[in-house]
Amino acid sequence: MSAGRGPSGVARRAIRTTLCACGAFYVCLYGLDQPVAATYALFAVVSMAALSRIPGTGDQRAAVLIRTLPAVWLLLTAGTFLAVRTWTAVAGMLVIGFAIAFVAAAGPRAAGAAPGLQLLYILPCFPPYAPDTLVARLGGATFGLVLLILAEKFVLPEPRGTTYRELAAGAAGTAARFAAELGRAPYTLPAAEVETARKVGESLRPLRVEEAERPAGPGLRDRALAHTGLGARTLLGRLVSLPPPPVGQPPVKTGLELLEAVGRSAAETGALLAGTGRATDEADALRRLREEVREAAAREPQPVTEVRGRRRAALLEVADAAVAFATAAELAVRGRRAPLPAGTDSGRFWYAGRRAPRLWWHRLAAHAGPRSVHFQNAVRISLALAVVRTIAGVESLPHGFWAMLAVLSLTRTTVAQTRATVRQALAGTLLGALLAAGVLALVGGHTTVYAVILPLVMLVAFTVGPVRGVGWAQGMFTLVVSFVFAQLAPVTWRLAGVRLMDVIIGSTIGVVFGLLAWPRGAQSELHRAVAVLLAREAETVERTTAAVVAGRRDPAPDDYALQLALSMAESAYAQRQSEPRAPVAGAPDWQAAMITGHHVLWGSRRLLARAGPDLGPGNGERLSGRADGVAAGMRGAAQWAATIPSADGSHGDGPAAVDAAADPTAGAADAAQVPEVIAPSEFFAAQTWLDSLTLDVERVLAPCRAPDPADPAAAAAPQDLLASSDSPDPPSLT
C-alpha cells in the first residue's frame, strides 16, 4: 500500500494536521490574543494538509509547501483587497479560481496543492473588508505552514518508495542481459525472458508507481525521466521482437557488434540512473557504431534481399531505441547541463536546455482550450465558486466561505459522481450539525470545553473521514468548525444550522455546474481525443511513407498536430482513471492507441531524417499499399473510438466502421507471398516500422473484435509488453 494511503498513512497525516492546526491556533489565540492570526493559522494548516492531497513522503510534501509559500502570500493579499466589493470578489474568483485549478495540468504535485490554495484565497475574500488585518492574516498563515513544514519533515516520517529512476535502472539491466543473450545461439529470447520483459515494462507505467514518483511535471528532468521510461520500454520491446538470422546461417558480424554495444550502453545507462556511475562513453560509442552501420548500408550495393534487409532494419531500431534511452537518461540525471550529442534528433528532445518558465508555459498553453480536461475542470470549478460568492455577497450569507468549501470538496468531474458525493455529504453534514447543535446548546459559552475537545474531534475527523468516505468527513468537519468558531466569538446552537445551509447551497451549485459543464467528465473527451489521435496517426503514416517512397528527406517535420493530439488523449485518459466507471464491452484499447502515437511519432522522425533514393514503382507501390492498410485500420479504430456506447451497451455505427476498414494485415499477407523482395535499405526500415504499427492497430481493435470472454483461448491470448495496461503513458512531447 502506497505511502500516504491506507489507515497507517491517514493516521500519520491526521496526527500531523491536528498537532499543527491546534498548536498554531492555541498559540495565536490564547498566547498572543490574536484571533485573526489564529483563524488563518488553523485554516492554512487544514487547507494544505487536509483539503490538499500533495503526494509523496513528508520531505517531498515539505518541499512543495516551501515552494507554495509565496503563492499563499500573494493569494491572501489579493483576496483581502478584492473583498472591497462583491463584484471585485466575484471577478477575482473567476480569474484566480480558474488559474489555480488550471495549474493542475502541471502534474500531481500542483494538482494536489490546488484545492488548499483555492481555500486560502477564498478565506480572505469574504467580508469584512479589513486590509488593516493583512499582516495578522499573513503572519498567522505563515506560522501555521511553518509548523506544518517542520511536522512533515520530522513527525512520523514515511519511508520513500522505489523511485522511477531506480525502476528505469532495473529495466536497463534487463535490456543489457537481453542484448547479451541475443548475441548467442539460438539468437532468440526464451519465453521466460519475454515474460520478464513484459513485467519490467509494466512496472514503468506511471499508475504502477507511487504518485509522487511519477514523472508527470512540466520541468526538464520530469520530461526527460518520462522519456527515459518510454525509451526503456521501447528498447525492451524491440529486443523481444528482434528477428533471428536465417536458419543455418551465422549472424553478420556487424550485427553482433551492434548488439554488444547496445548491451554495454544499457548497462552504463543503468549505472547512471542508479547513481553508481557517471560515464557516457559506451552510449557515445553506440552512436558512432550505429552511424557506421548506416553508412555501410548506404555504400553497400543496392538493393538487398528481404531477409538481410529486415534483420538489419530491426537491429538499427534496437540501436536507435538504446540511443534514445541513453540520451533521455542523461537529461534526466544532469538536467540543463547535459548537452545533446551531435546528430541527435532535436525534435525528439526539444525540451533539452530549456528553462523551467518556458517549459511550464509550453505545458499550460497546450491545454489552454475547451478540448483539455484540465481546462474543463478549471472552468467548472471557477464558475461554481463565482456563483457561490455572488450569492454570499448579494444575500449576505453568513459564513459563506463554508458554501465555497463545499463546492471545492464535493464537486467531481462527472455529474453522476457529484450527485452521489453530495448525497453522502448532506447526510453526514445533517448528522454532524445535529450533534454540534446539541453540544453548543449544552456547553454554551464555556470556551475551555471546546479548547479541550477540539484536538480529539479534529484527530478523529482527519482519521475517519478519508477512510470511511465523504459523509463521515463532512459530519466530523462540521463538528470541527463549530468548535473552532465557538472559541473565536460567542455562538449558539444555530451555528450548526448555518453550516448545514451553507453546505446545501454549495453542493447544489456544484451539482448544477456539474450538469451544465461537461457532465460526463473525461468519458466524452477521451472518446473524441483518441479518435483525433488515431486520425492524426493515419495522416502521419501516409505522409511519411509517401516521403520515403519519393526519397524526400525532412529532418524537422511538422508533427505538432500529432504531439498535441497525443497530449490531449493522455490527459483525458489519466483523468478517466480517477472516475467511477462500469466496464464497457468492446471499448478500444485506449492505452494501445497512445502507445501507437509514440511509435508513429518517433518512427516517422527517424525515417524522414534518413530517407534515401526513390524506391521505384514496384517497391513504392508495395510500401504505399502497406501504409494504406495501416492507415485504414487506424481510421476504422478512430471511428470506433468516437462512438460513445449507449445505455444498452450498443456502439451504434462503430462495428460497421471497424468491419468496413481495410484489414491492416493484408499487406503482410501479400509480403508473405513474395518472400524474396529485393529493395533498398530504406524500404525495409519503413516496412519494419509499418509491421510494428500493424500490431499496434490490431491491439487497439482487439477488444472490439474480442470473442466471448469465457473462451479460454481468448483469455490466454498473449499481451504485448508495451500496449496492455490500464494506466497512462508518460506525458507526450507537450
Buried (B, 14 or more C-beta within 10 A) or exposed (E): EBBBEEEEBBBBBBBBBBBBBBBBBBBBBEEBEBBBBBBBBBBBBBBBBBBBBBBBBBEBBBBBBEEBBEBBBBBBBBBBBBBEEBEBBBBBBBBBBBBBBBBBBBBBBBBBBBBBBBBBBBBBBBEEBEEEBBEBBBBBBBBBBBBBBBBBBEBBBBEBBEBBBBBBBBBBBBBBBBBBBBBEEEBEBEEEBBEBBBEBBBBBBBBBBBBBBBBBBBBBBBBBBBBBBBBBBBBBBBBBBBBBBEEEEEBBEBBBBBBBBBBBBBBBBBBBBBEEBEEBEBBBBBBEBBEEBBEEBBEEEBBBBBBBBBBBBBBBBBBBBBBBBBBBBBBBBBBBEBEBBEEBBEBBBBBBBBEEEEBBEBBBEBBBEEBBBBBBBBBBBBBBBBBBBBBBBEEEBEBBBBBBBBBBBBBBBBBBBBBBBBBBBBBBBBBBBBBBBEBBEEBBEEBEBBBEBBBEBBBBBBBBBBEEBBBBBBBBBBBBBBBBBBBBEEBEBEBBBBBBBBBBBBBBBBBBBBEEBBBBBBBBBBBBBBBBBBBBBBBBBBBBBBBBBEBEEBEEBEBEBBBBBBBBBBBBBBBBBEBEBEEEEBBBBBBBBBBBBBBBBBBBBBBBBBBBEBBBEEBBEBBBBBBBBBBBBBBBBBBBBBBBBEEEEEBEEBBBBBEEBBBBBBBBEEBEEEEEBBBBBBBBBBBBBBBBBBBBBBBBBBBBEEEEEEEEEEEEEEBBBBBBBEBBBBBBBB
